[in-house]
Amino acid sequence: MLVSEVIAMRTGSEPVTARSPLRMRLWLSLWGMAWALFGLVAFALNGRPGWAAACAVVLLFAVVDLGVITYRMRQGPHYQPGRDVPPYEPDHGDGRPRRPGGGGSGADGGRPDQGGTGPSGRP
């Protein structure tokens, strides 16, 4: 196999190294809320009701997003698989989703160690 043919695989360390975007979304939501509030007040004082309404809609979206972010941050960390969970099977590039069980024929790209299954889905 040539170096240029290397296929990127899941290493299994992603849950350990992953970072949540919630804190960044919190600050962006606060920044957008401040600018939308500023625009709402400025356009309302200058007699531009259309632009003031647009800023009010952006302000509403920022406040709702801020509520969702704080709700999710208060939920705390969610389950992440540990080191004993093996990596996912790599994508073989045929574009078809992998189904559990594989149907037993091997023609659908299932794992070779899966034998035939009975009507209950078990060997």
matplotlib code that plots the C-alpha trace (Angstrom):
import matplotlib.pyplot as plt

x = [0.0, 1.4, 1.6, -0.9, -3.5, -3.7, -7.3, -8.1, -9.6, -11.2, -8.4, -10.7, -9.3, -11.9, -14.1, -11.1, -9.8, -13.2, -14.2, -17.6, -18.5, -21.0, -18.7, -17.9, -21.6, -22.3, -19.9, -21.0, -24.6, -23.8, -21.9, -24.8, -27.3, -25.4, -25.1, -28.7, -29.8, -27.6, -29.0, -32.6, -32.2, -30.2, -32.7, -35.7, -34.4, -33.6, -37.0, -36.1, -38.8, -37.9, -34.3, -35.4, -37.7, -34.9, -32.6, -35.4, -35.7, -31.9, -32.1, -34.9, -32.9, -29.8, -31.9, -33.4, -30.0, -28.6, -31.4, -30.6, -26.9, -27.3, -29.8, -27.3, -24.4, -26.3, -27.0, -23.3, -21.2, -22.8, -21.8, -18.7, -17.4, -14.2, -11.0, -12.4, -14.8, -13.2, -13.0, -15.7, -15.3, -13.8, -15.9, -15.0, -16.2, -19.1, -21.6, -23.9, -24.8, -23.7, -26.5, -26.1, -26.1, -25.0, -27.7, -25.3, -24.6, -21.4, -22.5, -23.6, -20.1, -20.7, -17.8, -16.4, -16.6, -20.4, -22.0, -25.5, -28.3, -31.6, -35.1, -34.6, -31.4, -29.2, -27.0]
y = [0.0, 3.4, 6.2, 8.2, 5.3, 5.5, 5.7, 7.8, 5.7, 6.4, 6.0, 5.5, 8.5, 11.0, 10.8, 11.5, 14.4, 15.9, 19.4, 20.8, 23.9, 25.1, 27.6, 29.1, 29.2, 30.9, 33.8, 34.1, 34.2, 36.9, 38.9, 38.7, 39.6, 42.7, 43.9, 43.1, 45.0, 47.9, 47.9, 47.6, 50.7, 52.7, 52.0, 52.6, 56.0, 56.9, 56.0, 52.9, 50.4, 47.8, 47.6, 47.7, 44.7, 42.8, 43.4, 42.3, 39.0, 38.5, 39.4, 36.8, 34.1, 34.9, 34.8, 31.4, 30.1, 31.3, 29.4, 26.2, 26.6, 27.1, 24.1, 21.8, 23.1, 22.4, 18.8, 18.0, 15.6, 12.8, 9.2, 8.7, 5.2, 4.2, 2.8, -0.8, 0.1, -0.7, 1.8, 1.8, -0.3, 2.0, 3.1, 1.0, 3.7, 1.9, 4.4, 1.9, 2.0, -0.9, -2.9, -5.0, -8.7, -8.5, -10.9, -13.8, -13.7, -11.6, -9.8, -6.7, -5.9, -7.5, -8.7, -12.1, -13.5, -13.3, -16.6, -17.3, -16.2, -17.9, -16.4, -14.8, -13.0, -15.3, -18.2]
z = [0.0, -1.0, 1.5, -0.6, -0.3, 3.5, 4.7, 7.7, 10.4, 13.7, 16.3, 19.3, 21.2, 19.9, 23.0, 25.2, 23.0, 22.0, 23.3, 23.6, 21.6, 24.2, 25.8, 22.5, 21.6, 24.9, 24.2, 20.6, 21.8, 24.3, 21.7, 19.2, 21.9, 22.9, 19.3, 18.5, 21.6, 20.5, 17.0, 18.3, 20.5, 17.8, 15.0, 17.2, 18.2, 14.6, 13.3, 11.4, 12.5, 9.8, 10.9, 14.6, 14.0, 12.3, 15.3, 17.6, 15.7, 16.0, 19.7, 20.1, 18.4, 20.6, 23.8, 22.8, 21.9, 25.2, 27.0, 25.1, 25.8, 29.5, 29.7, 28.0, 30.1, 33.2, 32.1, 32.6, 30.7, 28.8, 28.4, 26.3, 25.6, 27.5, 26.2, 26.2, 23.4, 20.0, 17.2, 14.5, 11.4, 8.7, 5.8, 2.7, 0.3, -1.3, 0.1, 1.6, 5.3, 7.5, 9.0, 12.1, 11.3, 7.7, 6.5, 6.4, 2.7, 2.8, -0.4, 1.5, 2.9, 6.3, 8.4, 7.4, 10.9, 10.9, 10.1, 8.8, 11.0, 11.7, 11.6, 15.1, 13.9, 16.0, 14.7]

ax = plt.figure().add_subplot(projection="3d")
ax.plot(x, y, z, "-o")
ax.set_aspect("equal")
plt.show()
